[in-house]
Amino acid sequence: MENRYLILDQSNTVVNIIIYDGVSEYNPGEGLTIESYPLEQDGSYSYVTIGSTRNIDGSWTHPEPVVSE
């Protein structure tokens, strides 16, 4: 079964979100790590997007939305 995974850089910022089986050999690249996409208690995916940063306490800070005129 494939699930969502986060690719994080050295500052714990999400640089990509991928679908991955969690078993096959995979290297996200130098200086990057991979981890399971966080789930809520009800099993739904938490809100995390590219540009979100994981804080020391495990919470997430999200980028400001870009508004086009």
PDB file of N, H, CA, C and O in Angstrom:
ATOM      1  N   MET A   1       0.849  -1.192   0.000  1.00  0.00           N
ATOM      2  CA  MET A   1       0.000   0.000   0.000  1.00  0.00           C
ATOM      3  C   MET A   1       0.889   1.247   0.000  1.00  0.00           C
ATOM      4  O   MET A   1       1.859   1.326   0.754  1.00  0.00           O
ATOM      5  N   GLU A   2       0.557   2.197  -0.832  1.00  0.00           N
ATOM      6  H   GLU A   2      -0.231   2.133  -1.445  1.00  0.00           H
ATOM      7  CA  GLU A   2       1.331   3.432  -0.913  1.00  0.00           C
ATOM      8  C   GLU A   2       0.718   4.496  -0.008  1.00  0.00           C
ATOM      9  O   GLU A   2      -0.502   4.579   0.134  1.00  0.00           O
ATOM     10  N   ASN A   3       1.566   5.295   0.590  1.00  0.00           N
ATOM     11  H   ASN A   3       2.557   5.228   0.475  1.00  0.00           H
ATOM     12  CA  ASN A   3       1.136   6.371   1.482  1.00  0.00           C
ATOM     13  C   ASN A   3       1.890   7.643   1.137  1.00  0.00           C
ATOM     14  O   ASN A   3       2.846   7.631   0.361  1.00  0.00           O
ATOM     15  N   ARG A   4       1.446   8.728   1.723  1.00  0.00           N
ATOM     16  H   ARG A   4       0.670   8.738   2.353  1.00  0.00           H
ATOM     17  CA  ARG A   4       2.117  10.011   1.530  1.00  0.00           C
ATOM     18  C   ARG A   4       3.323  10.109   2.454  1.00  0.00           C
ATOM     19  O   ARG A   4       3.288   9.683   3.608  1.00  0.00           O
ATOM     20  N   TYR A   5       4.391  10.684   1.910  1.00  0.00           N
ATOM     21  H   TYR A   5       4.420  11.031   0.973  1.00  0.00           H
ATOM     22  CA  TYR A   5       5.605  10.932   2.681  1.00  0.00           C
ATOM     23  C   TYR A   5       6.071  12.358   2.420  1.00  0.00           C
ATOM     24  O   TYR A   5       5.850  12.915   1.344  1.00  0.00           O
ATOM     25  N   LEU A   6       6.721  12.934   3.424  1.00  0.00           N
ATOM     26  H   LEU A   6       6.901  12.481   4.298  1.00  0.00           H
ATOM     27  CA  LEU A   6       7.276  14.278   3.313  1.00  0.00           C
ATOM     28  C   LEU A   6       8.774  14.179   3.069  1.00  0.00           C
ATOM     29  O   LEU A   6       9.454  13.333   3.650  1.00  0.00           O
ATOM     30  N   ILE A   7       9.278  15.042   2.212  1.00  0.00           N
ATOM     31  H   ILE A   7       8.726  15.729   1.739  1.00  0.00           H
ATOM     32  CA  ILE A   7      10.710  15.203   2.018  1.00  0.00           C
ATOM     33  C   ILE A   7      11.066  16.533   2.676  1.00  0.00           C
ATOM     34  O   ILE A   7      10.549  17.583   2.296  1.00  0.00           O
ATOM     35  N   LEU A   8      11.958  16.475   3.671  1.00  0.00           N
ATOM     36  H   LEU A   8      12.378  15.621   3.979  1.00  0.00           H
ATOM     37  CA  LEU A   8      12.344  17.660   4.430  1.00  0.00           C
ATOM     38  C   LEU A   8      13.815  17.995   4.205  1.00  0.00           C
ATOM     39  O   LEU A   8      14.655  17.111   4.032  1.00  0.00           O
ATOM     40  N   ASP A   9      14.105  19.307   4.211  1.00  0.00           N
ATOM     41  H   ASP A   9      13.423  20.024   4.352  1.00  0.00           H
ATOM     42  CA  ASP A   9      15.502  19.725   4.106  1.00  0.00           C
ATOM     43  C   ASP A   9      16.103  19.807   5.510  1.00  0.00           C
ATOM     44  O   ASP A   9      15.461  19.419   6.486  1.00  0.00           O
ATOM     45  N   GLN A  10      17.315  20.304   5.610  1.00  0.00           N
ATOM     46  H   GLN A  10      17.838  20.619   4.818  1.00  0.00           H
ATOM     47  CA  GLN A  10      18.032  20.337   6.887  1.00  0.00           C
ATOM     48  C   GLN A  10      17.402  21.276   7.913  1.00  0.00           C
ATOM     49  O   GLN A  10      17.682  21.158   9.106  1.00  0.00           O
ATOM     50  N   SER A  11      16.555  22.208   7.468  1.00  0.00           N
ATOM     51  H   SER A  11      16.327  22.304   6.499  1.00  0.00           H
ATOM     52  CA  SER A  11      15.885  23.115   8.411  1.00  0.00           C
ATOM     53  C   SER A  11      14.464  22.644   8.725  1.00  0.00           C
ATOM     54  O   SER A  11      13.654  23.408   9.251  1.00  0.00           O
ATOM     55  N   ASN A  12      14.163  21.368   8.398  1.00  0.00           N
ATOM     56  H   ASN A  12      14.821  20.748   7.971  1.00  0.00           H
ATOM     57  CA  ASN A  12      12.844  20.759   8.638  1.00  0.00           C
ATOM     58  C   ASN A  12      11.724  21.426   7.859  1.00  0.00           C
ATOM     59  O   ASN A  12      10.578  21.448   8.309  1.00  0.00           O
ATOM     60  N   THR A  13      12.050  21.971   6.693  1.00  0.00           N
ATOM     61  H   THR A  13      12.980  21.953   6.327  1.00  0.00           H
ATOM     62  CA  THR A  13      11.051  22.545   5.802  1.00  0.00           C
ATOM     63  C   THR A  13      10.689  21.526   4.730  1.00  0.00           C
ATOM     64  O   THR A  13      11.568  20.891   4.147  1.00  0.00           O
ATOM     65  N   VAL A  14       9.390  21.373   4.470  1.00  0.00           N
ATOM     66  H   VAL A  14       8.677  21.889   4.944  1.00  0.00           H
ATOM     67  CA  VAL A  14       8.919  20.422   3.468  1.00  0.00           C
ATOM     68  C   VAL A  14       9.269  20.957   2.078  1.00  0.00           C
ATOM     69  O   VAL A  14       8.860  22.055   1.701  1.00  0.00           O
ATOM     70  N   VAL A  15      10.031  20.164   1.327  1.00  0.00           N
ATOM     71  H   VAL A  15      10.363  19.272   1.633  1.00  0.00           H
ATOM     72  CA  VAL A  15      10.399  20.560  -0.033  1.00  0.00           C
ATOM     73  C   VAL A  15       9.636  19.750  -1.078  1.00  0.00           C
ATOM     74  O   VAL A  15       9.598  20.125  -2.250  1.00  0.00           O
ATOM     75  N   ASN A  16       9.024  18.631  -0.652  1.00  0.00           N
ATOM     76  H   ASN A  16       9.054  18.327   0.300  1.00  0.00           H
ATOM     77  CA  ASN A  16       8.229  17.832  -1.571  1.00  0.00           C
ATOM     78  C   ASN A  16       7.345  16.887  -0.765  1.00  0.00           C
ATOM     79  O   ASN A  16       7.653  16.553   0.379  1.00  0.00           O
ATOM     80  N   ILE A  17       6.254  16.465  -1.373  1.00  0.00           N
ATOM     81  H   ILE A  17       6.004  16.737  -2.303  1.00  0.00           H
ATOM     82  CA  ILE A  17       5.355  15.462  -0.805  1.00  0.00           C
ATOM     83  C   ILE A  17       5.198  14.394  -1.875  1.00  0.00           C
ATOM     84  O   ILE A  17       4.854  14.694  -3.018  1.00  0.00           O
ATOM     85  N   ILE A  18       5.453  13.141  -1.496  1.00  0.00           N
ATOM     86  H   ILE A  18       5.732  12.897  -0.567  1.00  0.00           H
ATOM     87  CA  ILE A  18       5.447  12.069  -2.475  1.00  0.00           C
ATOM     88  C   ILE A  18       4.533  10.926  -2.040  1.00  0.00           C
ATOM     89  O   ILE A  18       4.150  10.826  -0.874  1.00  0.00           O
ATOM     90  N   ILE A  19       4.196  10.075  -2.993  1.00  0.00           N
ATOM     91  H   ILE A  19       4.507  10.156  -3.940  1.00  0.00           H
ATOM     92  CA  ILE A  19       3.517   8.809  -2.731  1.00  0.00           C
ATOM     93  C   ILE A  19       4.609   7.744  -2.781  1.00  0.00           C
ATOM     94  O   ILE A  19       5.353   7.659  -3.758  1.00  0.00           O
ATOM     95  N   TYR A  20       4.705   6.934  -1.730  1.00  0.00           N
ATOM     96  H   TYR A  20       4.101   7.003  -0.936  1.00  0.00           H
ATOM     97  CA  TYR A  20       5.804   5.985  -1.602  1.00  0.00           C
ATOM     98  C   TYR A  20       5.307   4.773  -0.833  1.00  0.00           C
ATOM     99  O   TYR A  20       4.476   4.903   0.066  1.00  0.00           O
ATOM    100  N   ASP A  21       5.812   3.597  -1.182  1.00  0.00           N
ATOM    101  H   ASP A  21       6.487   3.492  -1.912  1.00  0.00           H
ATOM    102  CA  ASP A  21       5.361   2.386  -0.491  1.00  0.00           C
ATOM    103  C   ASP A  21       6.012   2.193   0.874  1.00  0.00           C
ATOM    104  O   ASP A  21       5.583   1.328   1.637  1.00  0.00           O
ATOM    105  N   GLY A  22       7.040   2.979   1.199  1.00  0.00           N
ATOM    106  H   GLY A  22       7.388   3.682   0.579  1.00  0.00           H
ATOM    107  CA  GLY A  22       7.689   2.899   2.497  1.00  0.00           C
ATOM    108  C   GLY A  22       8.615   1.707   2.650  1.00  0.00           C
ATOM    109  O   GLY A  22       9.203   1.521   3.715  1.00  0.00           O
ATOM    110  N   VAL A  23       8.760   0.894   1.611  1.00  0.00           N
ATOM    111  H   VAL A  23       8.283   1.045   0.746  1.00  0.00           H
ATOM    112  CA  VAL A  23       9.566  -0.321   1.688  1.00  0.00           C
ATOM    113  C   VAL A  23      10.686  -0.303   0.650  1.00  0.00           C
ATOM    114  O   VAL A  23      11.829  -0.631   0.969  1.00  0.00           O
ATOM    115  N   SER A  24      10.380   0.068  -0.556  1.00  0.00           N
ATOM    116  H   SER A  24       9.452   0.335  -0.816  1.00  0.00           H
ATOM    117  CA  SER A  24      11.371   0.078  -1.638  1.00  0.00           C
ATOM    118  C   SER A  24      12.525   1.008  -1.296  1.00  0.00           C
ATOM    119  O   SER A  24      12.359   1.995  -0.579  1.00  0.00           O
ATOM    120  N   GLU A  25      13.703   0.671  -1.825  1.00  0.00           N
ATOM    121  H   GLU A  25      13.838  -0.131  -2.406  1.00  0.00           H
ATOM    122  CA  GLU A  25      14.860   1.524  -1.596  1.00  0.00           C
ATOM    123  C   GLU A  25      14.610   2.891  -2.223  1.00  0.00           C
ATOM    124  O   GLU A  25      14.187   2.986  -3.375  1.00  0.00           O
ATOM    125  N   TYR A  26      14.872   3.939  -1.462  1.00  0.00           N
ATOM    126  H   TYR A  26      15.215   3.861  -0.526  1.00  0.00           H
ATOM    127  CA  TYR A  26      14.652   5.302  -1.949  1.00  0.00           C
ATOM    128  C   TYR A  26      15.585   6.241  -1.205  1.00  0.00           C
ATOM    129  O   TYR A  26      15.702   6.168   0.018  1.00  0.00           O
ATOM    130  N   ASN A  27      16.244   7.114  -1.935  1.00  0.00           N
ATOM    131  H   ASN A  27      16.149   7.172  -2.929  1.00  0.00           H
ATOM    132  CA  ASN A  27      17.117   8.123  -1.352  1.00  0.00           C
ATOM    133  C   ASN A  27      16.597   9.474  -1.808  1.00  0.00           C
ATOM    134  O   ASN A  27      16.627   9.765  -3.004  1.00  0.00           O
ATOM    135  N   PRO A  28      16.115  10.318  -0.880  1.00  0.00           N
ATOM    136  CA  PRO A  28      15.547  11.610  -1.277  1.00  0.00           C
ATOM    137  C   PRO A  28      16.582  12.613  -1.786  1.00  0.00           C
ATOM    138  O   PRO A  28      16.217  13.620  -2.394  1.00  0.00           O
ATOM    139  N   GLY A  29      17.853  12.354  -1.548  1.00  0.00           N
ATOM    140  H   GLY A  29      18.150  11.536  -1.055  1.00  0.00           H
ATOM    141  CA  GLY A  29      18.902  13.250  -2.008  1.00  0.00           C
ATOM    142  C   GLY A  29      19.745  13.747  -0.846  1.00  0.00           C
ATOM    143  O   GLY A  29      19.347  13.648   0.314  1.00  0.00           O
ATOM    144  N   GLU A  30      20.896  14.274  -1.167  1.00  0.00           N
ATOM    145  H   GLU A  30      21.220  14.355  -2.110  1.00  0.00           H
ATOM    146  CA  GLU A  30      21.823  14.746  -0.148  1.00  0.00           C
ATOM    147  C   GLU A  30      21.201  15.867   0.689  1.00  0.00           C
ATOM    148  O   GLU A  30      20.652  16.829   0.152  1.00  0.00           O
ATOM    149  N   GLY A  31      21.297  15.724   1.998  1.00  0.00           N
ATOM    150  H   GLY A  31      21.743  14.943   2.434  1.00  0.00           H
ATOM    151  CA  GLY A  31      20.791  16.744   2.915  1.00  0.00           C
ATOM    152  C   GLY A  31      19.287  16.687   3.142  1.00  0.00           C
ATOM    153  O   GLY A  31      18.739  17.524   3.860  1.00  0.00           O
ATOM    154  N   LEU A  32      18.612  15.710   2.537  1.00  0.00           N
ATOM    155  H   LEU A  32      19.057  15.031   1.954  1.00  0.00           H
ATOM    156  CA  LEU A  32      17.161  15.586   2.677  1.00  0.00           C
ATOM    157  C   LEU A  32      16.814  14.328   3.466  1.00  0.00           C
ATOM    158  O   LEU A  32      17.557  13.346   3.445  1.00  0.00           O
ATOM    159  N   THR A  33      15.684  14.367   4.158  1.00  0.00           N
ATOM    160  H   THR A  33      15.081  15.165   4.175  1.00  0.00           H
ATOM    161  CA  THR A  33      15.182  13.202   4.874  1.00  0.00           C
ATOM    162  C   THR A  33      13.751  12.939   4.449  1.00  0.00           C
ATOM    163  O   THR A  33      13.077  13.816   3.910  1.00  0.00           O
ATOM    164  N   ILE A  34      13.296  11.719   4.698  1.00  0.00           N
ATOM    165  H   ILE A  34      13.844  11.007   5.137  1.00  0.00           H
ATOM    166  CA  ILE A  34      11.935  11.336   4.357  1.00  0.00           C
ATOM    167  C   ILE A  34      11.246  10.852   5.626  1.00  0.00           C
ATOM    168  O   ILE A  34      11.848  10.159   6.445  1.00  0.00           O
ATOM    169  N   GLU A  35       9.978  11.224   5.780  1.00  0.00           N
ATOM    170  H   GLU A  35       9.489  11.787   5.115  1.00  0.00           H
ATOM    171  CA  GLU A  35       9.203  10.728   6.916  1.00  0.00           C
ATOM    172  C   GLU A  35       7.734  10.630   6.527  1.00  0.00           C
ATOM    173  O   GLU A  35       7.276  11.297   5.599  1.00  0.00           O
ATOM    174  N   SER A  36       7.014   9.799   7.241  1.00  0.00           N
ATOM    175  H   SER A  36       7.386   9.257   7.994  1.00  0.00           H
ATOM    176  CA  SER A  36       5.586   9.624   6.970  1.00  0.00           C
ATOM    177  C   SER A  36       4.848  10.937   7.142  1.00  0.00           C
ATOM    178  O   SER A  36       5.153  11.730   8.033  1.00  0.00           O
ATOM    179  N   TYR A  37       3.876  11.150   6.278  1.00  0.00           N
ATOM    180  H   TYR A  37       3.628  10.505   5.555  1.00  0.00           H
ATOM    181  CA  TYR A  37       3.001  12.321   6.380  1.00  0.00           C
ATOM    182  C   TYR A  37       2.203  12.175   7.674  1.00  0.00           C
ATOM    183  O   TYR A  37       1.660  11.100   7.930  1.00  0.00           O
ATOM    184  N   PRO A  38       2.116  13.219   8.494  1.00  0.00           N
ATOM    185  CA  PRO A  38       1.424  13.088   9.784  1.00  0.00           C
ATOM    186  C   PRO A  38      -0.084  12.892   9.616  1.00  0.00           C
ATOM    187  O   PRO A  38      -0.715  13.455   8.721  1.00  0.00           O
ATOM    188  N   LEU A  39      -0.627  12.081  10.502  1.00  0.00           N
ATOM    189  H   LEU A  39      -0.114  11.624  11.229  1.00  0.00           H
ATOM    190  CA  LEU A  39      -2.064  11.800  10.490  1.00  0.00           C
ATOM    191  C   LEU A  39      -2.719  12.359  11.746  1.00  0.00           C
ATOM    192  O   LEU A  39      -2.102  12.454  12.807  1.00  0.00           O
ATOM    193  N   GLU A  40      -3.977  12.722  11.594  1.00  0.00           N
ATOM    194  H   GLU A  40      -4.479  12.645  10.733  1.00  0.00           H
ATOM    195  CA  GLU A  40      -4.794  13.131  12.733  1.00  0.00           C
ATOM    196  C   GLU A  40      -5.269  11.873  13.463  1.00  0.00           C
ATOM    197  O   GLU A  40      -5.097  10.762  12.962  1.00  0.00           O
ATOM    198  N   GLN A  41      -5.861  12.045  14.634  1.00  0.00           N
ATOM    199  H   GLN A  41      -6.001  12.948  15.041  1.00  0.00           H
ATOM    200  CA  GLN A  41      -6.348  10.902  15.412  1.00  0.00           C
ATOM    201  C   GLN A  41      -7.412  10.106  14.671  1.00  0.00           C
ATOM    202  O   GLN A  41      -7.548   8.902  14.890  1.00  0.00           O
ATOM    203  N   ASP A  42      -8.171  10.765  13.792  1.00  0.00           N
ATOM    204  H   ASP A  42      -8.061  11.742  13.614  1.00  0.00           H
ATOM    205  CA  ASP A  42      -9.226  10.066  13.047  1.00  0.00           C
ATOM    206  C   ASP A  42      -8.705   9.377  11.784  1.00  0.00           C
ATOM    207  O   ASP A  42      -9.485   8.807  11.022  1.00  0.00           O
ATOM    208  N   GLY A  43      -7.382   9.429  11.559  1.00  0.00           N
ATOM    209  H   GLY A  43      -6.748   9.892  12.178  1.00  0.00           H
ATOM    210  CA  GLY A  43      -6.782   8.777  10.400  1.00  0.00           C
ATOM    211  C   GLY A  43      -6.676   9.649   9.165  1.00  0.00           C
ATOM    212  O   GLY A  43      -6.103   9.226   8.161  1.00  0.00           O
ATOM    213  N   SER A  44      -7.218  10.858   9.217  1.00  0.00           N
ATOM    214  H   SER A  44      -7.683  11.202  10.032  1.00  0.00           H
ATOM    215  CA  SER A  44      -7.102  11.769   8.074  1.00  0.00           C
ATOM    216  C   SER A  44      -5.720  12.431   8.098  1.00  0.00           C
ATOM    217  O   SER A  44      -5.064  12.497   9.138  1.00  0.00           O
ATOM    218  N   TYR A  45      -5.301  12.912   6.942  1.00  0.00           N
ATOM    219  H   TYR A  45      -5.833  12.859   6.097  1.00  0.00           H
ATOM    220  CA  TYR A  45      -4.003  13.574   6.867  1.00  0.00           C
ATOM    221  C   TYR A  45      -4.063  14.950   7.524  1.00  0.00           C
ATOM    222  O   TYR A  45      -5.036  15.687   7.364  1.00  0.00           O
ATOM    223  N   SER A  46      -3.007  15.285   8.265  1.00  0.00           N
ATOM    224  H   SER A  46      -2.217  14.687   8.395  1.00  0.00           H
ATOM    225  CA  SER A  46      -2.864  16.619   8.844  1.00  0.00           C
ATOM    226  C   SER A  46      -2.620  17.618   7.721  1.00  0.00           C
ATOM    227  O   SER A  46      -2.253  17.233   6.611  1.00  0.00           O
ATOM    228  N   TYR A  47      -2.824  18.900   8.011  1.00  0.00           N
ATOM    229  H   TYR A  47      -3.122  19.212   8.913  1.00  0.00           H
ATOM    230  CA  TYR A  47      -2.533  19.920   7.009  1.00  0.00           C
ATOM    231  C   TYR A  47      -1.040  20.230   7.040  1.00  0.00           C
ATOM    232  O   TYR A  47      -0.541  20.843   7.984  1.00  0.00           O
ATOM    233  N   VAL A  48      -0.345  19.806   6.013  1.00  0.00           N
ATOM    234  H   VAL A  48      -0.750  19.309   5.246  1.00  0.00           H
ATOM    235  CA  VAL A  48       1.067  20.124   5.804  1.00  0.00           C
ATOM    236  C   VAL A  48       1.207  20.344   4.309  1.00  0.00           C
ATOM    237  O   VAL A  48       0.640  19.594   3.514  1.00  0.00           O
ATOM    238  N   THR A  49       1.957  21.363   3.921  1.00  0.00           N
ATOM    239  H   THR A  49       2.417  21.972   4.566  1.00  0.00           H
ATOM    240  CA  THR A  49       2.128  21.672   2.508  1.00  0.00           C
ATOM    241  C   THR A  49       3.600  21.953   2.219  1.00  0.00           C
ATOM    242  O   THR A  49       4.389  22.136   3.147  1.00  0.00           O
ATOM    243  N   ILE A  50       3.968  21.987   0.970  1.00  0.00           N
ATOM    244  H   ILE A  50       3.328  21.837   0.216  1.00  0.00           H
ATOM    245  CA  ILE A  50       5.335  22.361   0.609  1.00  0.00           C
ATOM    246  C   ILE A  50       5.583  23.761   1.157  1.00  0.00           C
ATOM    247  O   ILE A  50       4.793  24.679   0.936  1.00  0.00           O
ATOM    248  N   GLY A  51       6.686  23.907   1.868  1.00  0.00           N
ATOM    249  H   GLY A  51       7.328  23.162   2.047  1.00  0.00           H
ATOM    250  CA  GLY A  51       7.016  25.175   2.512  1.00  0.00           C
ATOM    251  C   GLY A  51       6.689  25.191   3.989  1.00  0.00           C
ATOM    252  O   GLY A  51       7.141  26.084   4.705  1.00  0.00           O
ATOM    253  N   SER A  52       5.904  24.211   4.474  1.00  0.00           N
ATOM    254  H   SER A  52       5.537  23.485   3.891  1.00  0.00           H
ATOM    255  CA  SER A  52       5.628  24.107   5.907  1.00  0.00           C
ATOM    256  C   SER A  52       6.911  23.700   6.627  1.00  0.00           C
ATOM    257  O   SER A  52       7.727  22.962   6.075  1.00  0.00           O
ATOM    258  N   THR A  53       7.089  24.177   7.852  1.00  0.00           N
ATOM    259  H   THR A  53       6.426  24.777   8.300  1.00  0.00           H
ATOM    260  CA  THR A  53       8.269  23.859   8.648  1.00  0.00           C
ATOM    261  C   THR A  53       7.845  23.202   9.947  1.00  0.00           C
ATOM    262  O   THR A  53       6.969  23.701  10.653  1.00  0.00           O
ATOM    263  N   ARG A  54       8.485  22.058  10.262  1.00  0.00           N
ATOM    264  H   ARG A  54       9.197  21.652   9.689  1.00  0.00           H
ATOM    265  CA  ARG A  54       8.196  21.372  11.524  1.00  0.00           C
ATOM    266  C   ARG A  54       8.990  22.036  12.634  1.00  0.00           C
ATOM    267  O   ARG A  54      10.208  22.188  12.536  1.00  0.00           O
ATOM    268  N   ASN A  55       8.297  22.430  13.686  1.00  0.00           N
ATOM    269  H   ASN A  55       7.308  22.307  13.766  1.00  0.00           H
ATOM    270  CA  ASN A  55       8.914  23.066  14.845  1.00  0.00           C
ATOM    271  C   ASN A  55       9.438  22.007  15.817  1.00  0.00           C
ATOM    272  O   ASN A  55       9.089  20.832  15.709  1.00  0.00           O
ATOM    273  N   ILE A  56      10.265  22.423  16.752  1.00  0.00           N
ATOM    274  H   ILE A  56      10.548  23.377  16.840  1.00  0.00           H
ATOM    275  CA  ILE A  56      10.869  21.518  17.731  1.00  0.00           C
ATOM    276  C   ILE A  56       9.807  20.736  18.504  1.00  0.00           C
ATOM    277  O   ILE A  56      10.017  19.567  18.829  1.00  0.00           O
ATOM    278  N   ASP A  57       8.664  21.370  18.803  1.00  0.00           N
ATOM    279  H   ASP A  57       8.494  22.320  18.539  1.00  0.00           H
ATOM    280  CA  ASP A  57       7.610  20.704  19.583  1.00  0.00           C
ATOM    281  C   ASP A  57       6.729  19.788  18.743  1.00  0.00           C
ATOM    282  O   ASP A  57       5.775  19.206  19.258  1.00  0.00           O
ATOM    283  N   GLY A  58       7.040  19.653  17.443  1.00  0.00           N
ATOM    284  H   GLY A  58       7.815  20.125  17.024  1.00  0.00           H
ATOM    285  CA  GLY A  58       6.268  18.785  16.563  1.00  0.00           C
ATOM    286  C   GLY A  58       5.133  19.483  15.829  1.00  0.00           C
ATOM    287  O   GLY A  58       4.529  18.897  14.930  1.00  0.00           O
ATOM    288  N   SER A  59       4.836  20.721  16.195  1.00  0.00           N
ATOM    289  H   SER A  59       5.326  21.197  16.925  1.00  0.00           H
ATOM    290  CA  SER A  59       3.809  21.485  15.485  1.00  0.00           C
ATOM    291  C   SER A  59       4.384  21.960  14.152  1.00  0.00           C
ATOM    292  O   SER A  59       5.579  21.814  13.892  1.00  0.00           O
ATOM    293  N   TRP A  60       3.519  22.529  13.313  1.00  0.00           N
ATOM    294  H   TRP A  60       2.548  22.647  13.524  1.00  0.00           H
ATOM    295  CA  TRP A  60       3.932  22.985  11.988  1.00  0.00           C
ATOM    296  C   TRP A  60       3.659  24.471  11.819  1.00  0.00           C
ATOM    297  O   TRP A  60       2.636  24.981  12.276  1.00  0.00           O
ATOM    298  N   THR A  61       4.582  25.162  11.158  1.00  0.00           N
ATOM    299  H   THR A  61       5.413  24.747  10.787  1.00  0.00           H
ATOM    300  CA  THR A  61       4.389  26.544  10.725  1.00  0.00           C
ATOM    301  C   THR A  61       4.244  26.494   9.215  1.00  0.00           C
ATOM    302  O   THR A  61       5.059  25.885   8.522  1.00  0.00           O
ATOM    303  N   HIS A  62       3.194  27.144   8.707  1.00  0.00           N
ATOM    304  H   HIS A  62       2.532  27.639   9.270  1.00  0.00           H
ATOM    305  CA  HIS A  62       2.888  27.077   7.278  1.00  0.00           C
ATOM    306  C   HIS A  62       3.244  28.396   6.593  1.00  0.00           C
ATOM    307  O   HIS A  62       3.189  29.458   7.212  1.00  0.00           O
ATOM    308  N   PRO A  63       3.608  28.320   5.316  1.00  0.00           N
ATOM    309  CA  PRO A  63       3.947  29.543   4.579  1.00  0.00           C
ATOM    310  C   PRO A  63       2.707  30.416   4.405  1.00  0.00           C
ATOM    311  O   PRO A  63       1.577  29.928   4.380  1.00  0.00           O
ATOM    312  N   GLU A  64       2.948  31.704   4.287  1.00  0.00           N
ATOM    313  H   GLU A  64       3.866  32.100   4.308  1.00  0.00           H
ATOM    314  CA  GLU A  64       1.859  32.635   4.023  1.00  0.00           C
ATOM    315  C   GLU A  64       1.331  32.394   2.617  1.00  0.00           C
ATOM    316  O   GLU A  64       2.113  32.157   1.696  1.00  0.00           O
ATOM    317  N   PRO A  65       0.009  32.451   2.439  1.00  0.00           N
ATOM    318  CA  PRO A  65      -0.539  32.257   1.090  1.00  0.00           C
ATOM    319  C   PRO A  65      -0.111  33.388   0.161  1.00  0.00           C
ATOM    320  O   PRO A  65       0.052  34.530   0.592  1.00  0.00           O
ATOM    321  N   VAL A  66       0.067  33.067  -1.092  1.00  0.00           N
ATOM    322  H   VAL A  66      -0.065  32.140  -1.442  1.00  0.00           H
ATOM    323  CA  VAL A  66       0.423  34.059  -2.106  1.00  0.00           C
ATOM    324  C   VAL A  66      -0.871  34.520  -2.759  1.00  0.00           C
ATOM    325  O   VAL A  66      -1.647  33.707  -3.261  1.00  0.00           O
ATOM    326  N   VAL A  67      -1.099  35.824  -2.750  1.00  0.00           N
ATOM    327  H   VAL A  67      -0.468  36.485  -2.343  1.00  0.00           H
ATOM    328  CA  VAL A  67      -2.315  36.374  -3.337  1.00  0.00           C
ATOM    329  C   VAL A  67      -1.958  37.073  -4.637  1.00  0.00           C
ATOM    330  O   VAL A  67      -1.116  37.971  -4.656  1.00  0.00           O
ATOM    331  N   SER A  68      -2.593  36.664  -5.715  1.00  0.00           N
ATOM    332  H   SER A  68      -3.277  35.934  -5.700  1.00  0.00           H
ATOM    333  CA  SER A  68      -2.364  37.298  -7.015  1.00  0.00           C
ATOM    334  C   SER A  68      -3.445  38.329  -7.270  1.00  0.00           C
ATOM    335  O   SER A  68      -4.599  38.151  -6.880  1.00  0.00           O
ATOM    336  N   GLU A  69      -3.060  39.393  -7.921  1.00  0.00           N
ATOM    337  H   GLU A  69      -2.123  39.537  -8.238  1.00  0.00           H
ATOM    338  CA  GLU A  69      -4.047  40.421  -8.244  1.00  0.00           C
ATOM    339  C   GLU A  69      -4.373  40.383  -9.712  1.00  0.00           C
ATOM    340  O   GLU A  69      -5.189  41.175 -10.184  1.00  0.00           O
TER     341      GLU A  69
END
